[in-house]
Amino acid sequence: MLAIDRLSRDDLEETAELHHRHLHMGLFPKMGKGFLRHYQDTFAESPYGIALVARDEEGVLGALLGTTWNAKHYRWVLQHRGPELAAFGSLALMLRPHVGYMFASSRLGRYAKGARRYLAGQSDTASPSSTGAPLSVLSHIVTQDRRRRCGVGRQLLEEFRRLARVRGASEAVLVTEEGGLGAPFFERIGCECIACRKGADGRSVREYRLKLDRTLRHDERLSPLDRSHALVRSDFHELTAARVFADAHGINTAIH
């Protein structure tokens, strides 16, 4: 029987494997599963994070990571988990020189500026939310290919929507690759496309807004999320979070 639970540290081995195997865009998956475990754990520990798993008797079927107040989440991460992520991120980059070069040449300066801004609290009031409420971000969602067409992704999103609303958010944003499987799914459930642009790695992406006070629209046709294992990778994070702390510090996702 399918159940949606909060992600625990016992789940991180499986959820990091899912992330590493199916969400390829951006920097963090290239830094390895060890780093991803620490990165994912910040969403579970942060008072502004949401970390969910879908499971059945056989184990983890899918995972979702997001934030209820994006700026405060990343400031919390910097203050409470920053040294740990910096250490594991630096080790991962040293072991992967080509990834380290990519980070230094394309992200280091931007992330350092973002980290200073978050630590100074300058980002707490700056929010793209159209309502002026805290900005919630759906950062990553991924499902096992062995349980396609079962509605796993939809149930993860419904629980994310419920938790984010309880914590005061009125809408969430997410980013997915142009031409991929995510865009049709998000449009089908009622997300509004608000921007098309280039992501940090040069790929074309679409940014969507999801109104959290509305039930997800239902379509009897199979959604792309239920046809595939990999789905979103909220690209929004390499644009916001990722600016948060040197990728060694890691916050990328939404553009991962």
C-alpha positions as CSV (number, residue, x, y, z in Angstrom):
1,M,0.0,0.0,0.0
2,L,1.3,3.4,-1.0
3,A,2.1,5.8,1.9
4,I,3.5,9.4,1.9
5,D,5.8,10.0,4.9
6,R,8.3,12.5,6.0
7,L,11.8,11.7,4.8
8,S,14.0,10.3,7.6
9,R,17.8,9.7,7.6
10,D,17.2,6.0,7.1
11,D,15.7,6.9,3.7
12,L,18.6,9.0,2.5
13,E,20.6,6.1,0.9
14,E,17.6,5.3,-1.4
15,T,16.5,8.9,-2.1
16,A,20.1,10.0,-2.9
17,E,20.4,7.1,-5.3
18,L,17.1,8.1,-7.0
19,H,18.3,11.7,-7.3
20,H,21.7,10.7,-8.6
21,R,20.3,8.2,-11.1
22,H,17.4,10.3,-12.6
23,L,17.9,14.0,-12.0
24,H,21.0,14.9,-14.1
25,M,20.7,18.6,-14.7
26,G,23.0,21.0,-12.8
27,L,25.9,20.5,-10.5
28,F,24.8,18.6,-7.4
29,P,24.1,15.2,-9.0
30,K,27.6,15.3,-10.5
31,M,29.1,15.7,-7.0
32,G,28.0,12.2,-6.0
33,K,25.5,10.4,-3.8
34,G,27.4,11.1,-0.6
35,F,27.0,14.9,-1.0
36,L,23.4,14.4,-2.1
37,R,22.6,12.6,1.2
38,H,23.8,15.6,3.2
39,Y,22.1,18.1,0.8
40,Q,18.7,16.2,1.0
41,D,19.0,16.0,4.8
42,T,18.9,19.8,5.0
43,F,15.4,19.8,3.7
44,A,14.3,17.3,6.4
45,E,16.0,19.2,9.2
46,S,15.2,22.8,8.2
47,P,12.0,24.3,9.8
48,Y,11.4,25.9,6.4
49,G,11.9,22.7,4.4
50,I,9.7,19.9,3.2
51,A,11.1,16.4,2.5
52,L,8.7,13.6,1.6
53,V,9.0,10.0,0.5
54,A,6.5,7.7,-1.1
55,R,6.9,4.1,0.0
56,D,5.3,0.7,-0.1
57,E,6.2,-2.6,1.4
58,E,9.2,-2.9,-1.0
59,G,10.8,0.4,-0.1
60,V,11.0,4.0,-1.4
61,L,9.1,4.7,-4.6
62,G,9.7,8.4,-4.9
63,A,10.8,11.6,-3.1
64,L,10.0,15.3,-3.1
65,L,12.1,18.2,-1.7
66,G,11.0,21.7,-1.3
67,T,10.8,24.8,0.9
68,T,8.0,26.8,2.5
69,W,9.9,30.0,2.8
70,N,12.8,29.8,0.4
71,A,15.0,32.7,1.7
72,K,14.7,31.6,5.3
73,H,15.4,28.0,4.5
74,Y,18.7,28.8,2.8
75,R,19.7,31.2,5.6
76,W,19.0,28.4,8.1
77,V,21.1,26.0,6.0
78,L,24.0,28.4,5.9
79,Q,23.9,29.0,9.6
80,H,23.3,25.5,10.8
81,R,24.7,23.1,8.1
82,G,26.9,25.4,6.1
83,P,30.3,24.2,7.4
84,E,29.3,20.5,6.9
85,L,28.0,21.0,3.4
86,A,31.1,23.1,2.5
87,A,33.4,20.3,3.7
88,F,31.6,17.5,1.9
89,G,31.1,19.7,-1.2
90,S,34.8,20.6,-1.3
91,L,35.8,16.9,-1.0
92,A,33.4,16.0,-3.8
93,L,34.8,18.7,-6.0
94,M,38.5,17.7,-5.3
95,L,37.7,14.1,-6.2
96,R,36.1,15.3,-9.5
97,P,38.4,18.0,-10.9
98,H,36.2,18.6,-14.0
99,V,33.2,19.3,-11.8
100,G,35.4,21.6,-9.6
101,Y,36.4,23.5,-12.7
102,M,32.7,23.9,-13.8
103,F,31.9,25.2,-10.3
104,A,34.7,27.6,-10.1
105,S,34.2,29.0,-13.6
106,S,30.4,29.3,-13.6
107,R,29.1,29.6,-10.0
108,L,31.7,30.5,-7.4
109,G,31.3,34.3,-7.6
110,R,27.5,34.2,-7.8
111,Y,27.1,31.8,-4.9
112,A,29.5,33.8,-2.7
113,K,27.5,36.9,-3.2
114,G,24.3,35.0,-2.5
115,A,25.6,33.6,0.7
116,R,26.5,37.1,2.0
117,R,23.1,38.3,1.1
118,Y,21.3,35.4,2.8
119,L,23.4,35.7,5.9
120,A,22.7,39.4,6.1
121,G,19.0,38.7,5.9
122,Q,18.6,40.8,2.8
123,S,16.7,38.1,1.0
124,D,14.0,37.5,3.6
125,T,11.6,40.2,2.2
126,A,12.5,39.8,-1.5
127,S,9.9,37.3,-2.8
128,P,8.7,36.5,-6.3
129,S,5.4,35.4,-4.8
130,S,2.6,37.3,-6.6
131,T,0.7,37.5,-3.3
132,G,3.5,38.9,-1.2
133,A,3.4,35.8,1.0
134,P,6.6,33.7,1.7
135,L,7.9,32.1,-1.5
136,S,7.6,28.3,-1.5
137,V,9.7,26.3,-4.0
138,L,9.3,22.8,-5.2
139,S,12.9,21.8,-5.6
140,H,13.0,18.2,-6.7
141,I,10.6,15.4,-7.3
142,V,11.5,11.9,-8.6
143,T,9.8,8.5,-8.8
144,Q,11.0,4.9,-9.3
145,D,10.4,3.6,-12.8
146,R,9.1,0.3,-11.4
147,R,6.0,2.1,-10.1
148,R,5.0,4.2,-13.1
149,R,1.4,5.1,-13.9
150,C,0.5,4.7,-10.2
151,G,0.0,8.4,-9.2
152,V,3.0,8.5,-7.0
153,G,4.1,11.9,-8.2
154,R,0.6,13.4,-7.8
155,Q,0.3,12.1,-4.2
156,L,3.7,13.6,-3.3
157,L,2.6,16.9,-4.8
158,E,-0.7,16.9,-2.9
159,E,1.1,16.4,0.4
160,F,3.6,19.1,-0.4
161,R,0.7,21.5,-1.3
162,R,-1.0,20.7,2.0
163,L,2.1,21.2,4.2
164,A,3.2,24.4,2.5
165,R,-0.3,25.9,3.0
166,V,-0.3,25.0,6.7
167,R,3.0,26.8,7.0
168,G,1.7,30.0,5.5
169,A,2.6,29.8,1.8
170,S,0.0,30.6,-0.8
171,E,1.9,29.5,-4.0
172,A,5.0,27.6,-5.0
173,V,7.3,28.0,-7.9
174,L,9.3,25.3,-9.8
175,V,11.5,25.0,-12.8
176,T,11.7,22.2,-15.3
177,E,13.5,21.5,-18.5
178,E,11.9,22.8,-21.8
179,G,10.7,19.9,-23.9
180,G,11.0,17.4,-21.0
181,L,8.3,15.3,-19.4
182,G,7.7,17.7,-16.5
183,A,6.2,20.7,-18.4
184,P,3.1,18.8,-19.8
185,F,2.5,17.3,-16.4
186,F,2.6,20.6,-14.5
187,E,0.4,22.3,-17.0
188,R,-2.1,19.4,-16.8
189,I,-2.5,19.7,-13.0
190,G,-3.0,23.5,-13.2
191,C,0.4,25.1,-12.9
192,E,0.8,28.4,-14.7
193,C,3.9,29.0,-16.9
194,I,5.3,32.4,-15.9
195,A,8.7,32.4,-17.6
196,C,10.9,30.7,-20.2
197,R,14.6,31.2,-20.0
198,K,18.1,29.7,-19.9
199,G,19.1,27.8,-16.8
200,A,22.5,28.1,-15.2
201,D,23.9,25.3,-17.3
202,G,22.6,26.8,-20.6
203,R,19.6,24.6,-21.0
204,S,16.2,26.1,-21.8
205,V,13.8,25.9,-18.8
206,R,10.3,26.8,-17.9
207,E,9.3,28.3,-14.6
208,Y,5.8,27.5,-13.2
209,R,3.7,28.8,-10.4
210,L,1.4,26.5,-8.5
211,K,-1.5,28.0,-6.5
212,L,-1.6,26.1,-3.2
213,D,-5.2,26.9,-2.4
214,R,-6.4,25.0,-5.4
215,T,-6.8,21.2,-5.7
216,L,-4.5,19.7,-8.3
217,R,-6.4,19.5,-11.5
218,H,-7.1,15.9,-12.5
219,D,-6.7,14.5,-16.0
220,E,-7.8,10.9,-16.8
221,R,-5.0,10.6,-19.3
222,L,-1.7,9.3,-18.0
223,S,0.5,12.2,-16.9
224,P,4.2,12.3,-17.9
225,L,5.2,12.1,-14.3
226,D,3.5,8.7,-14.1
227,R,5.0,7.6,-17.4
228,S,8.6,8.4,-16.3
229,H,10.9,8.0,-13.4
230,A,12.6,11.3,-13.3
231,L,10.6,14.3,-13.2
232,V,11.4,17.7,-12.0
233,R,14.3,19.1,-10.8
234,S,13.1,22.3,-9.7
235,D,15.6,24.4,-11.5
236,F,14.6,27.4,-9.4
237,H,17.3,26.5,-6.9
238,E,20.4,27.1,-8.9
239,L,18.9,30.5,-9.4
240,T,18.0,31.3,-5.9
241,A,19.3,28.7,-3.5
242,A,22.3,28.1,-5.5
243,R,23.3,31.6,-5.0
244,V,23.2,30.8,-1.4
245,F,26.5,29.2,-0.9
246,A,29.3,28.2,-3.0
247,D,28.2,25.1,-4.7
248,A,30.5,23.4,-2.4
249,H,28.0,24.5,-0.1
250,G,25.5,23.4,-2.4
251,I,22.3,24.8,-3.2
252,N,21.4,24.2,-6.6
253,T,18.5,22.2,-7.4
254,A,16.1,23.8,-9.0
255,I,18.5,23.8,-11.6
256,H,20.1,20.7,-10.9
